[in-house]
Amino acid sequence: MIRFTTDLQRSLLGRISDIFALTGGFIMLVVAAVTVASIIGRTTIGQSIEGDYEITEMGLGMAIFLFLPACYIRKGHVIVDLFTANCKPSTLLTLEVISDIVFTVVSFTFAYRMSLSGMEAKEYLEQSMLLELPTWWTFIIGVVAMTLCGLCGLYRLFATLRGGNHE
């Protein structure tokens, strides 16, 4: 039985977000290894890894999307509190609820639009230039990650409205 907790980091969504972030970190390590191997090959034997820019581009794009849910859960996004530093707690709570609603709507909108773009890329057989990798599968990562961001936003909004600690 899954119980509702207002601590988003310890919830099921929090654990899934951590797995996503670890996967994104692993992808970045692989991309770094490919880049280093390509640079070493270019300087020592005059031959780099073909398509290293494409691998880097796709890998970092996927990794960034995989980091977003964990960043949101930990409130790692940039917050400018210049105007809200002296606000009442009720005003801060209202602003946080509004920001959660906006973040949730934007996340689900991104997921929807990326799913359309991914289907279009698959339909037109879009692929990278050198390695001829299909580009549609990179959209899957973005859609799943942005959907998770939206679910985390709904969870946080529900927890806040139930009176949970929004920190």
N, C-alpha and C positions, 0 to 999 in steps of 0.2 A: 504494500500500500504506500502510495506517495503522499506524504504530508506536505502541506503548505507551510513554508517558513518565510519570514520576512528577510532572512539573511540570504541574499541572492547568490553570494559566492559559494555557499554550502548546498545550494539546491541542485537538482538534476541539471538545470540549464547552466549553472555555474561550472559543474563538472564537465559537461560537454564543451563549454567554452574553453576550459583549460586544455582539454584534449585538442581542440582546434588550434589553440595558440602553440601547443607543443608541436603539432604537425607543421604549422607555419614556420616555426623555428627550425625544424628538420629540413624543410624545403630550402630555407635560406642557407643552411649549412651546405647542402648539396650544391646550390648555386654558387656559393663561395668557393667550394672545391673545384667546380668546373671552371670558374673564372681564373683561379690560381693555376690550374693545370694548363689552361689555354695560354696564359701569360708566360709560364715557364717554357712551354713548347715553342711559343713564338720567339722567345729570346735565345733558347739553346739550340733548337734544331730548325728553326725557321718555319715551323708549321703549327698553327693554332687549331683548336677544336672547331670544326665547322659548325656554324650555327650557334656559337656561344652567346651571341647577343640575343638570339631568339629564346634560348633556354633561360637566360637571365631575365628577359622581359616577362615571359610567361610565369616563371617561378616566383619572381618578386610580386607580380600582380596577385597571384593566388595567395602568397604568404600574407600580404597586407590585408586581404579580405578575411583570412583566417584569424588575424590578430584583433579585428574590430570587436567581436563579441566580448572577449576578455577585457579589452580596454574599456568598454562601456560598463561592464559589471564593476570594475575597480574604480570607476569614475576617473579614468585616465585622460579623458578629453580635456582640451584647454577650456578653462573657465575664467572669464574676466569678471572679477568681483568688485571692480572700481565703484560701480553704482549701487551695488547691493550690500556692501560691507556694513552699513549701518541700518539695514532694513530690519523690520520686525520678523520674528520667526514665522508668523502666519503669511507674510508677504513672500518670504523665501520658499515656504512650502508651496504656495501657489505658483511661483515661478518654476520650481522644480517639476511640478505636475505638468505645467504647460510645456516645458522642455522635454519631458518624457513622452508626451503626446506627439509633439513635433518629430522627435527622433524616431518614434515607432512608425509614424505615417511615412516618413522619408525612407526608413529601412524597408518597409513593405513595398513602397513604390519602386525603389531601386531593384528589389528582388523581382518584381513583376516586369519592369522594363528590361532587365538583364535576361530574364527568361525569354522574352520576345526576341532580343538580339541574338541570343544563343541559338534559338530555333531557326532564325534567319541565316545565321552563319552556317548551320548544318545543312539547311536547304540549298544554299548556294555553294556548298563544298569549299568554304573559305579555309585557307591554310597558310602557314608561314612560308616565306619565300625560299629559304635555303633547305631547311629540313623537311618541308612540306608536311608539317604537323597540322592536324585539324585544330582550328582555334575554338570550335564550339565547346569542347570539353572543359576549357578553362572557365567558361561562363557558369558551368555547373557549380564550381566551387564558390563563385561570387553569389549565386542565387541562394545556395544553402546557407552560406555565412550571413548574408543580409536577412534571410528569413529568421535565422537564430537571433540576430540583433533585434529584429522586430519582436520576437517572442520574449526576449529579455526585457525590452521596453515595456511590453504589456505586463510582465511579471512585476517589474519595479513599480509601475503605475498602480497595479492592484495592491501591492504591499504598502505603498504610501497611503492609498485611500483607506486601507484597513487600519491605519495608524502605526504601521511599522516604522522602524528607524530607517530613514532614507540616506544615511551616510554610507 
